[in-house]
Amino acid sequence: MESLTIIGAGEAGTRAALHLRERSWDGEIVLIGQEPHTPYERPPLSKSVLTEGVSPPLLSSAEQLRELQIKFLQGCQVAEIDRQSHRLRLQNDEWFPYDKLLLATGASARRLTCTGSEHALVLRNLDEALALRSLLAPGKHLILIGAGFIGLELAVSAQKVGCEVTVLEMAPRILGRAVPSEVAEAVASEHKQQGVKIRCDVQLDHIQALKSGYTVKLKNGEAITGDLVVAGIGAVPEIALAEAASLDIENGVSVNAFLQTSDPDIYAVGDCCSFPHPLYEKQRIRLEMWRCARDQAECAVQNLLGETKEFGAVPWFWSDQFELSLQVVGLPSFAKRAIPRTRPDGVTIYFGLNDQEQLVSAAGIGAVNIVAKDIRLAEMLIAAQKTMNPAELTDTNLNLKKLLKN
């Protein structure tokens, strides 16, 4: 590999560039970022950026990128990938060649499709976070559409700055299949105690702009009026470039176990790609998780440097819910049943087992340092593909470390 061009300067793309230099690779690196900002961390966008107005931590400073001889094209958009001639066309019609290409284009916020959907704000990047921050104020009523992770984190932040918050969810419960129902109920209870109103099983009809504020009309005829509306209904992978270049697409840019696309000179990482996971029967999945983006970037770099490393990291995710931390490891959607382990301190970890009694997930909510230890042990058990005895999982007198050694 003589040079690597990376499209996307988020967590995955920037981490890949830095990891190459950490491994003492001295070839040319071009990092192309569409946003007019130095690469930054995204998790704080729904948290401290909204509640405190602070800037998110940088993934790398412009000075560090220069010192590492990483050519950073800031606020630059790629318009076309010419695979045959190994060239990229930028939006200004400038062409330049690439040797190997890494797609780290991420995902964009999913938009509502109802009448008046243009009135609903979304949160995916720093500019959107700053715009929302300027509108949040004590006494304002925020109507949130969607009770997934992003919607609930927004609810927490808005409530902390003094807003009245109503969350509308189309599904029968919050957090869908992302966590066991018992964990979802605990999260919903915490929101209720903090004054957030959550309504599930509602159907959105349209959004109407008023002289001051907006009305969200439900299909049952009910109208809910607020000062602003925000949609937090998930994200869609950014695949336009890959699709136009005729790369294989399946729930994102399709990559193999080594994160290589259907073109051997192009790899893809992060929110934009789907891959076969070896811990989950090699089913093709796409993970919108901070650590997955980071881990995939490092794995792709190893493969670009000539190694053959299969990506199979155990998924891990956290979400701040007021003073509690929700942590999930593995994929609860693959579990056939949840085994509760209630500790003496009252915290319950729900372990998900498949039909073969293998551990495939674990989820819990509590003080961050309390939940993290058990979740970390569960992560190691999942990675080891351990077959579990449900009775042992529920026995809090039995240390989980012993299950790992068995």
C-alpha positions as semicolon CSV with decimal commas, in nm:
position;residue;x (nm);y (nm);z (nm)
1;M;0,000;0,000;0,000
2;E;0,156;0,329;-0,113
3;S;-0,118;0,560;0,013
4;L;-0,451;0,548;0,191
5;T;-0,736;0,789;0,131
6;I;-1,008;0,798;0,396
7;I;-1,353;0,942;0,322
8;G;-1,506;1,050;0,651
9;A;-1,339;1,221;0,948
10;G;-1,555;1,086;1,228
11;E;-1,453;0,832;1,490
12;A;-1,382;0,550;1,243
13;G;-1,200;0,749;0,976
14;T;-0,987;0,960;1,208
15;R;-0,902;0,662;1,428
16;A;-0,786;0,468;1,122
17;A;-0,551;0,751;1,019
18;L;-0,405;0,780;1,369
19;H;-0,369;0,404;1,407
20;L;-0,166;0,383;1,086
21;R;0,084;0,629;1,229
22;E;0,085;0,446;1,564
23;R;0,195;0,138;1,372
24;S;0,481;0,341;1,218
25;W;0,342;0,332;0,865
26;D;0,499;0,622;0,677
27;G;0,296;0,626;0,355
28;E;0,068;0,907;0,244
29;I;-0,261;0,946;0,435
30;V;-0,539;1,172;0,309
31;L;-0,832;1,226;0,549
32;I;-1,137;1,388;0,390
33;G;-1,398;1,541;0,621
34;Q;-1,725;1,681;0,495
35;E;-1,792;1,895;0,803
36;P;-1,619;2,231;0,852
37;H;-1,480;2,115;1,188
38;T;-1,170;1,945;1,318
39;P;-1,258;1,578;1,394
40;Y;-1,455;1,555;1,720
41;E;-1,624;1,303;1,949
42;R;-1,996;1,253;1,880
43;P;-2,133;1,102;2,205
44;P;-2,128;1,440;2,390
45;L;-2,355;1,598;2,126
46;S;-2,667;1,470;2,303
47;K;-2,521;1,532;2,648
48;S;-2,274;1,803;2,759
49;V;-2,297;2,002;2,436
50;L;-2,670;2,050;2,503
51;T;-2,664;2,084;2,881
52;E;-2,347;2,288;2,928
53;G;-2,281;2,437;2,586
54;V;-1,925;2,301;2,587
55;S;-1,743;2,192;2,274
56;P;-1,701;1,817;2,228
57;P;-1,351;1,674;2,276
58;L;-1,144;1,655;1,960
59;L;-1,040;1,321;1,812
60;S;-0,728;1,497;1,692
61;S;-0,619;1,858;1,669
62;A;-0,528;2,014;1,336
63;E;-0,174;2,057;1,472
64;Q;-0,148;1,686;1,557
65;L;-0,267;1,588;1,211
66;R;-0,001;1,809;1,056
67;E;0,269;1,668;1,284
68;L;0,170;1,315;1,184
69;Q;0,175;1,418;0,817
70;I;-0,192;1,334;0,772
71;K;-0,331;1,554;0,496
72;F;-0,669;1,672;0,626
73;L;-0,917;1,809;0,371
74;Q;-1,161;1,995;0,594
75;G;-1,514;2,081;0,477
76;C;-1,456;1,881;0,161
77;Q;-1,713;1,657;-0,007
78;V;-1,636;1,368;-0,240
79;A;-1,872;1,362;-0,539
80;E;-1,762;1,043;-0,715
81;I;-1,545;0,735;-0,685
82;D;-1,396;0,616;-1,015
83;R;-1,291;0,263;-0,926
84;Q;-1,157;0,178;-1,270
85;S;-0,901;0,457;-1,273
86;H;-0,856;0,472;-0,892
87;R;-0,956;0,837;-0,872
88;L;-1,186;1,052;-0,661
89;R;-1,374;1,357;-0,784
90;L;-1,435;1,627;-0,528
91;Q;-1,737;1,854;-0,529
92;N;-1,527;2,129;-0,690
93;D;-1,458;1,886;-0,980
94;E;-1,097;1,837;-0,879
95;W;-0,971;1,482;-0,934
96;F;-0,695;1,306;-0,745
97;P;-0,576;0,944;-0,738
98;Y;-0,593;0,689;-0,459
99;D;-0,413;0,362;-0,399
100;K;-0,630;0,212;-0,124
101;L;-0,958;0,367;-0,011
102;L;-1,134;0,349;0,324
103;L;-1,502;0,447;0,344
104;A;-1,597;0,587;0,683
105;T;-1,894;0,794;0,570
106;G;-2,105;0,722;0,876
107;A;-2,480;0,767;0,890
108;S;-2,730;1,051;0,879
109;A;-3,034;1,110;1,095
110;R;-3,346;0,936;0,976
111;R;-3,615;1,189;0,885
112;L;-3,986;1,177;0,951
113;T;-4,204;1,125;0,645
114;C;-4,534;1,270;0,766
115;T;-4,681;1,601;0,650
116;G;-4,493;1,882;0,821
117;S;-4,185;1,669;0,885
118;E;-3,964;1,960;0,778
119;H;-4,050;2,127;1,111
120;A;-3,879;1,852;1,313
121;L;-3,514;1,907;1,403
122;V;-3,265;1,620;1,414
123;L;-2,936;1,565;1,595
124;R;-2,642;1,395;1,428
125;N;-2,360;1,648;1,397
126;L;-2,210;1,941;1,583
127;D;-2,392;2,213;1,388
128;E;-2,728;2,045;1,460
129;A;-2,636;2,016;1,828
130;L;-2,545;2,384;1,850
131;A;-2,868;2,484;1,676
132;L;-3,071;2,276;1,920
133;R;-2,875;2,408;2,217
134;S;-2,973;2,765;2,122
135;L;-3,342;2,670;2,136
136;L;-3,348;2,482;2,466
137;A;-3,444;2,702;2,761
138;P;-3,621;2,667;3,098
139;G;-3,998;2,646;3,059
140;K;-4,000;2,549;2,692
141;H;-4,191;2,239;2,589
142;L;-3,994;1,993;2,376
143;I;-4,181;1,722;2,185
144;L;-3,950;1,431;2,102
145;I;-4,049;1,178;1,840
146;G;-3,885;0,843;1,914
147;A;-3,786;0,667;2,237
148;G;-3,467;0,500;2,124
149;F;-3,128;0,580;2,271
150;I;-3,085;0,918;2,101
151;G;-3,441;1,030;2,183
152;L;-3,409;0,938;2,550
153;E;-3,067;1,103;2,584
154;L;-3,214;1,419;2,432
155;A;-3,501;1,397;2,681
156;V;-3,253;1,379;2,970
157;S;-3,056;1,681;2,846
158;A;-3,364;1,892;2,775
159;Q;-3,508;1,816;3,119
160;K;-3,177;1,907;3,283
161;V;-3,187;2,255;3,129
162;G;-3,543;2,305;3,256
163;C;-3,757;2,208;2,958
164;E;-4,086;2,027;2,980
165;V;-4,042;1,709;2,775
166;T;-4,295;1,481;2,605
167;V;-4,165;1,172;2,425
168;L;-4,383;1,004;2,163
169;E;-4,302;0,646;2,064
170;M;-4,482;0,450;1,792
171;A;-4,385;0,107;1,934
172;P;-4,552;-0,057;2,235
173;R;-4,246;0,017;2,454
174;I;-3,930;0,223;2,460
175;L;-3,592;0,100;2,330
176;G;-3,750;-0,162;2,103
177;R;-3,543;-0,478;2,088
178;A;-3,226;-0,299;2,197
179;V;-3,263;-0,404;2,562
180;P;-3,476;-0,656;2,755
181;S;-3,823;-0,528;2,846
182;E;-3,734;-0,521;3,217
183;V;-3,444;-0,284;3,151
184;A;-3,666;-0,068;2,931
185;E;-3,920;-0,047;3,213
186;A;-3,649;0,065;3,457
187;V;-3,541;0,339;3,215
188;A;-3,901;0,451;3,163
189;S;-3,955;0,462;3,540
190;E;-3,647;0,680;3,589
191;H;-3,771;0,925;3,325
192;K;-4,115;0,938;3,485
193;Q;-3,963;1,015;3,826
194;Q;-3,765;1,298;3,667
195;G;-4,078;1,449;3,511
196;V;-4,041;1,332;3,151
197;K;-4,368;1,223;2,990
198;I;-4,336;0,913;2,772
199;R;-4,625;0,792;2,560
200;C;-4,595;0,468;2,366
201;D;-4,809;0,309;2,098
202;V;-4,905;0,640;1,940
203;Q;-4,937;0,710;1,567
204;L;-4,817;1,038;1,422
205;D;-5,039;1,208;1,164
206;H;-4,879;1,547;1,092
207;I;-4,688;1,843;1,236
208;Q;-4,825;2,192;1,201
209;A;-4,636;2,518;1,252
210;L;-4,815;2,781;1,463
211;K;-4,738;3,150;1,507
212;S;-4,544;3,042;1,812
213;G;-4,446;2,678;1,837
214;Y;-4,583;2,362;1,677
215;T;-4,868;2,116;1,707
216;V;-4,812;1,744;1,668
217;K;-5,136;1,580;1,559
218;L;-5,186;1,211;1,636
219;K;-5,399;0,974;1,429
220;N;-5,647;0,940;1,715
221;G;-5,723;1,311;1,674
222;E;-5,529;1,430;1,976
223;A;-5,310;1,738;1,939
224;I;-4,996;1,809;2,143
225;T;-4,854;2,160;2,132
226;G;-4,495;2,251;2,210
227;D;-4,222;2,505;2,141
228;L;-4,008;2,274;1,928
229;V;-4,015;1,924;1,782
230;V;-3,716;1,693;1,749
231;A;-3,710;1,356;1,571
232;G;-3,485;1,089;1,718
233;I;-3,590;0,788;1,513
234;G;-3,256;0,634;1,425
235;A;-3,009;0,676;1,144
236;V;-2,954;0,560;0,788
237;P;-2,610;0,465;0,651
238;E;-2,443;0,703;0,409
239;I;-2,408;0,480;0,104
240;A;-2,460;0,719;-0,188
241;L;-2,094;0,721;-0,296
242;A;-2,060;0,343;-0,263
243;E;-2,387;0,280;-0,442
244;A;-2,293;0,508;-0,733
245;A;-1,961;0,323;-0,757
246;S;-2,152;-0,008;-0,786
247;L;-2,016;-0,154;-0,465
248;D;-2,228;-0,427;-0,303
249;I;-2,492;-0,282;-0,070
250;E;-2,683;-0,467;0,200
251;N;-2,806;-0,262;0,497
252;G;-2,509;-0,037;0,433
253;V;-2,189;-0,092;0,240
254;S;-2,141;-0,469;0,239
255;V;-1,802;-0,584;0,366
256;N;-1,654;-0,928;0,432
257;A;-1,508;-1,059;0,758
258;F;-1,194;-0,849;0,694
259;L;-1,395;-0,527;0,633
260;Q;-1,318;-0,535;0,262
261;T;-1,589;-0,429;0,015
262;S;-1,664;-0,600;-0,316
263;D;-1,369;-0,400;-0,452
264;P;-1,044;-0,541;-0,303
265;D;-0,889;-0,194;-0,290
266;I;-1,175;-0,041;-0,092
267;Y;-1,258;-0,108;0,274
268;A;-1,544;0,029;0,484
269;V;-1,581;0,081;0,859
270;G;-1,821;0,228;1,113
271;D;-2,188;0,319;1,084
272;C;-2,190;0,297;0,703
273;C;-2,108;-0,073;0,670
274;S;-2,262;-0,412;0,744
275;F;-2,053;-0,721;0,813
276;P;-2,093;-1,091;0,904
277;H;-2,042;-1,129;1,279
278;P;-1,870;-1,457;1,378
279;L;-2,031;-1,459;1,724
280;Y;-2,382;-1,436;1,578
281;E;-2,391;-1,715;1,320
282;K;-2,218;-1,482;1,071
283;Q;-2,543;-1,293;1,024
284;R;-2,487;-0,961;0,851
285;I;-2,535;-0,673;1,093
286;R;-2,463;-0,301;1,106
287;L;-2,366;-0,145;1,438
288;E;-2,402;0,225;1,520
289;M;-2,176;0,214;1,822
290;W;-1,881;0,432;1,922
291;R;-1,656;0,145;2,019
292;C;-1,746;-0,058;1,709
293;A;-1,632;0,231;1,489
294;R;-1,304;0,249;1,678
295;D;-1,245;-0,128;1,678
296;Q;-1,329;-0,163;1,309
297;A;-1,090;0,119;1,220
298;E;-0,803;-0,061;1,393
299;C;-0,898;-0,396;1,238
300;A;-0,917;-0,247;0,887
301;V;-0,575;-0,087;0,930
302;Q;-0,424;-0,422;1,023
303;N;-0,572;-0,579;0,710
304;L;-0,462;-0,288;0,491
305;L;-0,111;-0,348;0,620
306;G;-0,118;-0,707;0,502
307;E;-0,254;-0,897;0,799
308;T;-0,567;-1,116;0,786
309;K;-0,766;-1,019;1,092
310;E;-1,136;-1,109;1,107
311;F;-1,351;-0,852;1,283
312;G;-1,548;-1,010;1,565
313;A;-1,544;-0,773;1,861
314;V;-1,832;-0,808;2,106
315;P;-2,070;-0,512;2,063
316;W;-2,082;-0,277;2,363
317;F;-2,292;0,030;2,419
318;W;-2,368;0,270;2,700
319;S;-2,620;0,549;2,746
320;D;-2,648;0,805;3,026
321;Q;-3,001;0,815;3,168
322;F;-3,004;1,091;3,431
323;E;-2,775;0,968;3,711
324;L;-2,787;0,609;3,592
325;S;-2,582;0,432;3,328
326;L;-2,747;0,190;3,088
327;Q;-2,493;-0,059;2,957
328;V;-2,548;-0,328;2,697
329;V;-2,302;-0,585;2,572
330;G;-2,372;-0,827;2,290
331;L;-2,697;-0,821;2,095
332;P;-3,016;-0,875;2,300
333;S;-3,217;-0,922;1,978
334;F;-3,041;-1,260;1,935
335;A;-3,146;-1,383;2,280
336;K;-3,436;-1,625;2,320
337;R;-3,472;-1,561;2,692
338;A;-3,338;-1,327;2,959
339;I;-3,197;-1,461;3,286
340;P;-3,202;-1,202;3,570
341;R;-2,918;-1,182;3,819
342;T;-3,022;-0,955;4,107
343;R;-2,732;-0,857;4,326
344;P;-2,748;-0,767;4,699
345;D;-2,732;-0,396;4,608
346;G;-3,057;-0,430;4,414
347;V;-2,906;-0,395;4,066
348;T;-3,026;-0,657;3,818
349;I;-2,823;-0,768;3,517
350;Y;-3,023;-0,949;3,249
351;F;-2,827;-1,216;3,067
352;G;-2,954;-1,317;2,723
353;L;-2,920;-1,681;2,617
354;N;-2,984;-1,833;2,275
355;D;-3,140;-2,173;2,205
356;Q;-2,805;-2,344;2,269
357;E;-2,779;-2,172;2,611
358;Q;-2,488;-1,964;2,488
359;L;-2,455;-1,617;2,635
360;V;-2,524;-1,361;2,360
361;S;-2,599;-1,045;2,557
362;A;-2,620;-0,875;2,894
363;A;-2,783;-0,550;2,996
364;G;-2,823;-0,354;3,316
365;I;-2,884;-0,008;3,454
366;G;-2,738;0,149;3,766
367;A;-2,447;0,358;3,888
368;V;-2,180;0,339;3,619
369;N;-1,904;0,182;3,830
370;I;-2,149;-0,079;3,966
371;V;-2,286;-0,200;3,632
372;A;-1,961;-0,186;3,437
373;K;-1,784;-0,470;3,619
374;D;-2,052;-0,732;3,549
375;I;-2,097;-0,610;3,192
376;R;-1,723;-0,643;3,131
377;L;-1,726;-1,001;3,263
378;A;-2,028;-1,076;3,043
379;E;-1,837;-0,939;2,745
380;M;-1,557;-1,189;2,806
381;L;-1,807;-1,474;2,846
382;I;-1,974;-1,383;2,516
383;A;-1,638;-1,364;2,338
384;A;-1,553;-1,710;2,472
385;Q;-1,889;-1,839;2,339
386;K;-1,960;-2,000;2,674
387;T;-2,258;-2,230;2,724
388;M;-2,421;-2,119;3,047
389;N;-2,614;-2,285;3,328
390;P;-2,905;-2,045;3,404
391;A;-2,904;-2,150;3,769
392;E;-2,540;-2,042;3,801
393;L;-2,614;-1,706;3,643
394;T;-2,885;-1,633;3,900
395;D;-2,667;-1,744;4,193
396;T;-2,509;-1,422;4,320
397;N;-2,294;-1,623;4,561
398;L;-2,110;-1,755;4,256
399;N;-1,853;-1,514;4,117
400;L;-1,890;-1,458;3,741
401;K;-1,513;-1,490;3,707
402;K;-1,546;-1,859;3,798
403;L;-1,787;-1,908;3,508
404;L;-1,523;-1,765;3,278
405;K;-1,262;-2,010;3,406
406;N;-1,486;-2,316;3,374
